[in-house]
């Protein structure tokens, strides 16, 4: 399950990233390819076609003060591929993962395009080498976000974004 923050100002993310070093756990980089045949993901070890399984979304207004959340239970499965249509566009992206503690099942994910000289005009976070384009939380399916422990972790992350 992914939880998005409705109307979050992404321009503030580079500064927020600087204060989250103690929560950082790891990152992954991949190339996303968009073609008429679908979406593909390429990383160091494999090429796969992403198959979307869309689910209904739910909105929770004012979950914490002015923060409203969008809960998305959609997910992707994948199938290994060996060739991709020549007519496509691609983006090299990096996902940075953050946790409150090592035992937590909640991850804050900040995703963005990998910076190069062509992207000098965009929002910049030099420390992680990305131009942030998205932030969301990843939780196990069917997590009750109103559970006290889950809510405390989400509130701790949300308070940093304020």
MDAnalysis code that builds the backbone (N, CA, C; Angstrom):
import MDAnalysis as mda
import numpy as np

u = mda.Universe.empty(486, n_residues=162, atom_resindex=np.repeat(np.arange(162), 3), trajectory=True)
u.add_TopologyAttr("name", ["N", "CA", "C"] * 162)
u.add_TopologyAttr("resid", np.arange(1, 163))
u.add_TopologyAttr("resname", ["UNK", "UNK", "UNK", "UNK", "UNK", "UNK", "UNK", "UNK", "UNK", "UNK", "UNK", "UNK", "UNK", "UNK", "UNK", "UNK", "UNK", "UNK", "UNK", "UNK", "UNK", "UNK", "UNK", "UNK", "UNK", "UNK", "UNK", "UNK", "UNK", "UNK", "UNK", "UNK", "UNK", "UNK", "UNK", "UNK", "UNK", "UNK", "UNK", "UNK", "UNK", "UNK", "UNK", "UNK", "UNK", "UNK", "UNK", "UNK", "UNK", "UNK", "UNK", "UNK", "UNK", "UNK", "UNK", "UNK", "UNK", "UNK", "UNK", "UNK", "UNK", "UNK", "UNK", "UNK", "UNK", "UNK", "UNK", "UNK", "UNK", "UNK", "UNK", "UNK", "UNK", "UNK", "UNK", "UNK", "UNK", "UNK", "UNK", "UNK", "UNK", "UNK", "UNK", "UNK", "UNK", "UNK", "UNK", "UNK", "UNK", "UNK", "UNK", "UNK", "UNK", "UNK", "UNK", "UNK", "UNK", "UNK", "UNK", "UNK", "UNK", "UNK", "UNK", "UNK", "UNK", "UNK", "UNK", "UNK", "UNK", "UNK", "UNK", "UNK", "UNK", "UNK", "UNK", "UNK", "UNK", "UNK", "UNK", "UNK", "UNK", "UNK", "UNK", "UNK", "UNK", "UNK", "UNK", "UNK", "UNK", "UNK", "UNK", "UNK", "UNK", "UNK", "UNK", "UNK", "UNK", "UNK", "UNK", "UNK", "UNK", "UNK", "UNK", "UNK", "UNK", "UNK", "UNK", "UNK", "UNK", "UNK", "UNK", "UNK", "UNK", "UNK", "UNK", "UNK", "UNK", "UNK", "UNK", "UNK", "UNK", "UNK"])
u.atoms.positions = np.array([
    [0.841, -1.162, 0.000],
    [0.000, 0.000, 0.000],
    [0.895, 1.236, 0.000],
    [0.476, 2.239, -0.785],
    [1.195, 3.506, -0.803],
    [0.272, 4.595, -0.269],
    [0.874, 5.493, 0.479],
    [0.122, 6.638, 0.989],
    [0.819, 7.893, 0.491],
    [0.054, 8.723, -0.199],
    [0.560, 9.985, -0.730],
    [0.022, 11.133, 0.107],
    [0.755, 12.226, 0.134],
    [0.327, 13.424, 0.842],
    [-0.289, 14.356, -0.193],
    [-1.557, 14.679, -0.003],
    [-2.261, 15.524, -0.956],
    [-1.725, 16.961, -0.892],
    [-1.404, 17.522, -2.032],
    [-0.952, 18.916, -2.167],
    [0.351, 19.213, -1.438],
    [1.290, 18.294, -1.436],
    [2.591, 18.539, -0.805],
    [3.450, 19.390, -1.739],
    [4.105, 20.393, -1.184],
    [4.989, 21.265, -1.954],
    [6.338, 20.567, -2.126],
    [6.605, 20.057, -3.319],
    [7.844, 19.325, -3.585],
    [9.079, 20.218, -3.572],
    [8.896, 21.534, -3.695],
    [10.044, 22.446, -3.673],
    [10.763, 22.423, -2.326],
    [10.068, 21.998, -1.271],
    [10.681, 21.957, 0.055],
    [11.482, 20.675, 0.291],
    [11.340, 19.678, -0.557],
    [11.987, 18.377, -0.323],
    [13.510, 18.414, -0.216],
    [14.221, 19.176, -1.035],
    [15.685, 19.168, -0.887],
    [16.144, 19.566, 0.513],
    [15.505, 20.551, 1.115],
    [15.874, 20.946, 2.477],
    [15.477, 19.880, 3.495],
    [14.324, 19.262, 3.263],
    [13.867, 18.200, 4.168],
    [14.826, 17.016, 4.116],
    [15.298, 16.677, 2.918],
    [16.238, 15.565, 2.769],
    [17.484, 15.760, 3.627],
    [17.940, 16.979, 3.730],
    [19.149, 17.253, 4.513],
    [18.958, 16.937, 5.991],
    [17.732, 17.055, 6.487],
    [17.478, 16.814, 7.912],
    [17.113, 15.360, 8.212],
    [16.972, 14.538, 7.193],
    [16.526, 13.152, 7.380],
    [17.654, 12.131, 7.328],
    [18.899, 12.559, 7.354],
    [20.027, 11.625, 7.251],
    [19.967, 10.492, 8.260],
    [19.525, 10.777, 9.486],
    [19.506, 9.728, 10.512],
    [18.415, 8.681, 10.259],
    [17.457, 8.952, 9.357],
    [16.415, 7.987, 9.016],
    [16.721, 7.221, 7.724],
    [17.734, 7.642, 7.004],
    [18.052, 7.050, 5.698],
    [18.498, 5.598, 5.875],
    [17.928, 4.687, 5.056],
    [18.365, 3.289, 5.136],
    [19.077, 2.823, 3.867],
    [18.538, 3.157, 2.692],
    [19.205, 2.793, 1.442],
    [18.515, 3.472, 0.267],
    [19.041, 3.196, -0.920],
    [18.421, 3.736, -2.125],
    [18.588, 2.728, -3.251],
    [17.798, 2.921, -4.288],
    [17.915, 2.084, -5.479],
    [17.757, 2.973, -6.704],
    [18.484, 2.650, -7.742],
    [18.426, 3.410, -8.980],
    [18.005, 2.468, -10.099],
    [17.141, 2.949, -10.967],
    [16.705, 2.149, -12.106],
    [16.347, 3.087, -13.253],
    [16.096, 2.502, -14.402],
    [15.636, 3.256, -15.552],
    [14.214, 2.807, -15.858],
    [13.305, 3.766, -15.945],
    [11.935, 3.476, -16.344],
    [11.797, 3.828, -17.820],
    [11.217, 2.908, -18.576],
    [11.018, 3.106, -20.009],
    [9.525, 3.065, -20.289],
    [9.052, 4.100, -20.992],
    [7.646, 4.218, -21.342],
    [7.511, 4.045, -22.850],
    [6.737, 3.054, -23.265],
    [6.515, 2.824, -24.696],
    [5.041, 2.530, -24.911],
    [4.664, 2.417, -26.157],
    [3.272, 2.104, -26.487],
    [2.891, 0.712, -25.968],
    [3.896, -0.141, -25.761],
    [3.655, -1.507, -25.284],
    [3.535, -1.597, -23.771],
    [3.877, -0.532, -23.045],
    [3.775, -0.556, -21.595],
    [4.943, 0.142, -20.922],
    [5.045, -0.083, -19.621],
    [6.108, 0.507, -18.803],
    [7.084, -0.606, -18.434],
    [8.367, -0.294, -18.551],
    [9.413, -1.264, -18.251],
    [10.357, -0.676, -17.216],
    [10.945, -1.545, -16.428],
    [11.946, -1.124, -15.452],
    [13.215, -1.923, -15.686],
    [14.325, -1.208, -15.784],
    [15.619, -1.855, -15.989],
    [16.515, -1.478, -14.830],
    [17.093, -2.494, -14.190],
    [18.099, -2.237, -13.157],
    [19.321, -3.082, -13.476],
    [20.248, -3.142, -12.542],
    [21.513, -3.837, -12.801],
    [21.350, -5.302, -13.182],
    [20.334, -5.951, -12.658],
    [20.261, -7.393, -12.845],
    [19.137, -7.877, -13.756],
    [18.175, -7.010, -14.120],
    [17.070, -7.517, -14.915],
    [16.334, -6.414, -15.673],
    [15.548, -6.877, -16.646],
    [14.620, -6.021, -17.377],
    [13.246, -6.638, -17.203],
    [12.282, -5.822, -16.832],
    [10.955, -6.372, -16.607],
    [9.878, -5.399, -17.050],
    [8.768, -5.969, -17.500],
    [7.598, -5.179, -17.854],
    [6.741, -5.075, -16.606],
    [6.306, -3.856, -16.272],
    [5.460, -3.634, -15.112],
    [3.993, -3.740, -15.529],
    [3.268, -4.589, -14.840],
    [1.851, -4.796, -15.142],
    [1.045, -4.216, -13.986],
    [0.276, -3.186, -14.294],
    [-0.466, -2.443, -13.280],
    [-1.742, -3.167, -12.878],
    [-2.008, -3.172, -11.574],
    [-3.253, -3.688, -11.009],
    [-3.859, -2.548, -10.201],
    [-4.753, -1.810, -10.856],
    [-5.329, -0.622, -10.234],
    [-6.422, -0.977, -9.241],
    [-6.426, -0.269, -8.137],
    [-7.445, -0.410, -7.091],
    [-8.017, 0.976, -6.815],
    [-9.126, 1.018, -6.135],
    [-9.718, 2.303, -5.762],
    [-8.828, 3.020, -4.757],
    [-8.834, 4.339, -4.822],
    [-8.087, 5.122, -3.848],
    [-9.059, 5.682, -2.819],
    [-8.509, 6.015, -1.662],
    [-9.306, 6.564, -0.563],
    [-8.594, 7.816, -0.076],
    [-9.346, 8.855, 0.231],
    [-8.769, 10.088, 0.741],
    [-9.177, 10.280, 2.192],
    [-8.218, 10.672, 3.017],
    [-8.495, 10.999, 4.411],
    [-8.115, 12.460, 4.611],
    [-9.117, 13.305, 4.769],
    [-8.881, 14.732, 4.948],
    [-8.403, 15.019, 6.366],
    [-7.477, 15.966, 6.479],
    [-6.968, 16.458, 7.766],
    [-6.507, 15.338, 8.700],
    [-5.743, 14.411, 8.172],
    [-5.190, 13.311, 8.982],
    [-4.331, 13.876, 10.106],
    [-3.542, 14.872, 9.783],
    [-2.752, 15.610, 10.766],
    [-2.792, 17.070, 10.356],
    [-3.438, 17.872, 11.151],
    [-3.587, 19.311, 10.881],
    [-4.027, 19.521, 9.440],
    [-3.158, 20.088, 8.608],
    [-3.542, 20.392, 7.222],
    [-3.187, 19.279, 6.249],
    [-2.602, 18.187, 6.722],
    [-2.205, 17.098, 5.832],
    [-3.378, 16.166, 5.556],
    [-3.702, 16.031, 4.290],
    [-4.681, 15.049, 3.846],
    [-3.911, 13.947, 3.126],
    [-4.363, 12.716, 3.293],
    [-3.657, 11.577, 2.724],
    [-4.484, 10.901, 1.644],
    [-3.783, 10.336, 0.672],
    [-4.404, 9.542, -0.379],
    [-3.852, 8.130, -0.239],
    [-4.741, 7.177, -0.012],
    [-4.332, 5.779, 0.165],
    [-4.581, 5.034, -1.138],
    [-3.499, 4.459, -1.674],
    [-3.557, 3.762, -2.956],
    [-3.127, 2.315, -2.753],
    [-4.066, 1.401, -2.954],
    [-3.774, -0.026, -2.823],
    [-3.394, -0.674, -4.150],
    [-3.211, 0.133, -5.190],
    [-2.783, -0.396, -6.483],
    [-1.368, -0.953, -6.354],
    [-1.028, -1.849, -7.254],
    [0.304, -2.439, -7.213],
    [0.706, -2.914, -8.602],
    [1.983, -3.259, -8.734],
    [2.521, -3.781, -9.986],
    [3.004, -5.208, -9.770],
    [2.769, -6.031, -10.783],
    [3.487, -7.296, -10.880],
    [4.404, -7.129, -12.078],
    [5.286, -8.064, -12.277],
    [6.191, -7.892, -13.408],
    [6.431, -9.209, -14.127],
    [6.855, -9.055, -15.375],
    [7.256, -10.217, -16.164],
    [8.581, -9.886, -16.828],
    [9.460, -10.846, -16.815],
    [10.796, -10.664, -17.385],
    [10.683, -10.479, -18.902],
    [11.449, -9.525, -19.429],
    [11.443, -9.273, -20.874],
    [12.867, -9.252, -21.398],
    [12.996, -9.489, -22.701],
    [14.316, -9.526, -23.314],
    [14.477, -8.500, -24.427],
    [13.368, -7.848, -24.816],
    [13.468, -6.764, -25.779],
    [12.359, -5.753, -25.520],
    [12.654, -4.502, -25.919],
    [11.739, -3.391, -25.681],
    [11.584, -2.632, -26.987],
    [10.380, -2.165, -27.244],
    [10.077, -1.390, -28.447],
    [11.073, -0.244, -28.608],
    [11.549, -0.011, -29.827],
    [12.513, 1.060, -30.090],
    [11.953, 2.450, -29.849],
    [10.670, 2.622, -29.989],
    [10.037, 3.932, -29.812],
    [9.600, 4.080, -28.362],
    [10.398, 4.793, -27.601],
    [10.119, 4.939, -26.180],
    [10.807, 6.188, -25.636],
    [10.449, 6.528, -24.420],
    [11.184, 7.552, -23.678],
    [11.630, 6.900, -22.376],
    [12.696, 7.414, -21.807],
    [13.200, 6.805, -20.573],
    [13.554, 7.871, -19.552],
    [13.541, 7.462, -18.287],
    [13.924, 8.317, -17.168],
    [14.763, 7.482, -16.205],
    [15.874, 8.021, -15.801],
    [16.683, 7.355, -14.785],
    [16.232, 7.921, -13.447],
    [15.738, 7.043, -12.573],
    [15.220, 7.510, -11.295],
    [15.936, 6.834, -10.129],
    [15.862, 7.494, -9.008],
    [16.435, 6.969, -7.772],
    [15.374, 7.086, -6.700],
    [15.235, 6.025, -5.916],
    [14.323, 6.023, -4.780],
    [15.155, 5.953, -3.509],
    [14.953, 6.929, -2.626],
    [15.640, 6.959, -1.330],
    [14.642, 6.533, -0.264],
    [15.043, 5.566, 0.564],
    [14.157, 5.006, 1.574],
    [14.575, 5.474, 2.970],
    [13.568, 5.818, 3.779],
    [13.798, 6.309, 5.134],
    [12.869, 5.559, 6.084],
    [13.384, 5.232, 7.286],
    [12.587, 4.592, 8.334],
    [12.862, 5.283, 9.653],
    [11.860, 5.303, 10.521],
    [12.033, 5.865, 11.860],
    [13.008, 5.003, 12.658],
    [12.854, 3.677, 12.554],
    [13.791, 2.750, 13.194],
    [13.869, 1.471, 12.365],
    [14.839, 0.632, 12.663],
    [15.087, -0.556, 11.834],
    [13.943, -1.570, 11.877],
    [13.148, -1.577, 12.948],
    [12.045, -2.528, 13.064],
    [10.754, -2.043, 12.415],
    [10.737, -0.825, 11.958],
    [9.525, -0.239, 11.397],
    [9.140, -0.910, 10.085],
    [7.833, -1.024, 9.852],
    [7.341, -1.546, 8.577],
    [6.948, -0.408, 7.636],
    [7.052, 0.822, 8.125],
    [6.688, 1.997, 7.327],
    [7.952, 2.623, 6.763],
    [7.940, 2.859, 5.455],
    [9.062, 3.531, 4.797],
    [8.559, 4.809, 4.156],
    [9.315, 5.887, 4.326],
    [9.058, 7.079, 3.535],
    [9.967, 6.967, 2.320],
    [9.405, 7.174, 1.138],
    [10.159, 7.061, -0.103],
    [10.162, 8.426, -0.780],
    [11.362, 8.899, -1.086],
    [11.496, 10.116, -1.885],
    [12.123, 9.686, -3.198],
    [11.401, 9.969, -4.258],
    [11.783, 9.504, -5.585],
    [12.078, 10.712, -6.459],
    [13.055, 10.569, -7.315],
    [13.355, 11.674, -8.215],
    [14.243, 11.267, -9.356],
    [14.319, 12.155, -10.335],
    [15.197, 11.922, -11.471],
    [16.641, 12.113, -11.038],
    [17.510, 11.251, -11.539],
    [18.927, 11.366, -11.252],
    [19.438, 12.612, -11.958],
    [20.174, 13.414, -11.223],
    [20.642, 14.688, -11.756],
    [21.782, 14.513, -12.749],
    [21.741, 15.304, -13.765],
    [22.870, 15.447, -14.679],
    [22.869, 16.897, -15.150],
    [23.776, 17.236, -16.017],
    [23.906, 18.635, -16.426],
    [22.665, 19.165, -17.142],
    [21.820, 18.310, -17.695],
    [20.618, 18.753, -18.388],
    [19.531, 19.211, -17.412],
    [19.645, 18.824, -16.163],
    [18.594, 19.116, -15.186],
    [19.007, 20.201, -14.195],
    [19.957, 21.030, -14.562],
    [20.498, 22.013, -13.623],
    [19.459, 23.011, -13.142],
    [18.397, 23.216, -13.879],
    [17.397, 24.217, -13.531],
    [16.321, 23.686, -12.592],
    [16.306, 22.392, -12.312],
    [15.270, 21.815, -11.464],
    [15.653, 21.873, -9.994],
    [14.679, 21.477, -9.142],
    [14.948, 21.377, -7.709],
    [16.137, 20.452, -7.514],
    [17.045, 20.821, -6.639],
    [18.271, 20.042, -6.517],
    [18.495, 19.593, -5.078],
    [18.844, 18.338, -4.930],
    [19.302, 17.802, -3.664],
    [20.647, 17.144, -3.946],
    [21.713, 17.893, -3.772],
    [23.037, 17.375, -4.111],
    [23.419, 16.148, -3.297],
    [22.992, 16.107, -2.053],
    [23.397, 15.012, -1.181],
    [22.961, 13.646, -1.715],
    [21.747, 13.560, -2.275],
    [21.250, 12.287, -2.779],
    [21.303, 12.215, -4.308],
    [21.682, 13.311, -4.955],
    [21.860, 13.311, -6.401],
    [20.576, 13.207, -7.197],
    [19.468, 13.705, -6.636],
    [18.201, 13.621, -7.347],
    [17.485, 14.963, -7.364],
    [16.587, 15.082, -8.305],
    [15.634, 16.180, -8.354],
    [14.296, 15.577, -7.933],
    [13.860, 15.784, -6.685],
    [12.664, 15.098, -6.175],
    [11.414, 15.367, -7.001],
    [10.705, 14.291, -7.330],
    [9.464, 14.392, -8.083],
    [8.290, 13.765, -7.355],
    [8.552, 12.985, -6.310],
    [7.468, 12.307, -5.611],
    [7.905, 11.924, -4.206],
    [6.958, 11.925, -3.291],
    [7.195, 11.424, -1.933],
    [5.946, 10.651, -1.513],
    [6.163, 9.498, -0.913],
    [5.048, 8.680, -0.456],
    [5.543, 7.740, 0.639],
    [4.600, 7.078, 1.282],
    [4.913, 6.090, 2.309],
    [4.537, 4.721, 1.776],
    [5.383, 3.738, 2.054],
    [5.078, 2.351, 1.709],
    [4.776, 1.606, 2.993],
    [3.644, 0.928, 3.024],
    [3.218, 0.145, 4.179],
    [2.768, -1.227, 3.701],
    [2.839, -2.219, 4.565],
    [2.302, -3.532, 4.181],
    [0.801, -3.414, 3.874],
    [0.324, -4.248, 2.954],
    [-1.098, -4.235, 2.616],
    [-1.951, -4.439, 3.861],
    [-3.107, -3.810, 3.854],
    [-4.113, -3.925, 4.923],
    [-3.636, -3.389, 6.266],
    [-2.644, -2.501, 6.264],
    [-2.220, -1.853, 7.509],
    [-3.307, -0.872, 7.932],
    [-3.625, -0.866, 9.189],
    [-4.603, 0.077, 9.730],
    [-3.865, 1.373, 10.058],
    [-4.076, 2.408, 9.258],
    [-3.326, 3.653, 9.479],
    [-3.841, 4.441, 10.679],
    [-4.910, 3.981, 11.293],
    [-5.387, 4.622, 12.516],
    [-4.896, 3.913, 13.774],
    [-4.160, 2.818, 13.597],
    [-3.519, 2.148, 14.721],
    [-2.546, 3.135, 15.371],
    [-2.483, 3.171, 16.686],
    [-1.691, 4.185, 17.407],
    [-0.212, 4.180, 16.993],
    [0.406, 3.010, 16.882],
    [1.828, 2.954, 16.522],
    [2.067, 3.419, 15.088],
    [1.203, 3.003, 14.185],
    [1.323, 3.411, 12.782],
    [1.118, 4.921, 12.677],
    [0.090, 5.417, 13.345],
    [-0.211, 6.850, 13.296],
    [0.939, 7.673, 13.867],
    [1.568, 7.201, 14.956],
    [2.702, 7.925, 15.536],
    [3.863, 8.038, 14.553],
    [4.153, 6.959, 13.840],
    [5.251, 7.012, 12.857],
    [4.920, 7.942, 11.699],
    [3.697, 7.851, 11.198],
    [3.297, 8.735, 10.109],
    [3.335, 10.198, 10.560],
    [2.869, 10.459, 11.761],
    [2.878, 11.829, 12.284],
    [4.308, 12.338, 12.437],
    [5.227, 11.480, 12.870],
    [6.619, 11.909, 12.994],
    [7.191, 12.328, 11.632],
    [6.925, 11.545, 10.600],
    [7.370, 11.915, 9.254],
    [6.651, 13.178, 8.766],
    [5.348, 13.233, 8.952],
    [4.578, 14.389, 8.474],
    [5.000, 15.678, 9.169],
    [5.338, 15.584, 10.446],
    [5.751, 16.794, 11.169],
    [7.065, 17.350, 10.600],
    [7.893, 16.489, 10.049],
    [9.135, 16.939, 9.406],
    [8.861, 17.680, 8.090],
    [7.737, 17.366, 7.466],
    [7.393, 17.963, 6.183],
    [6.660, 19.284, 6.342],
    [6.328, 19.624, 7.551],
    [5.540, 20.827, 7.827],
    [6.366, 22.086, 7.696],
])
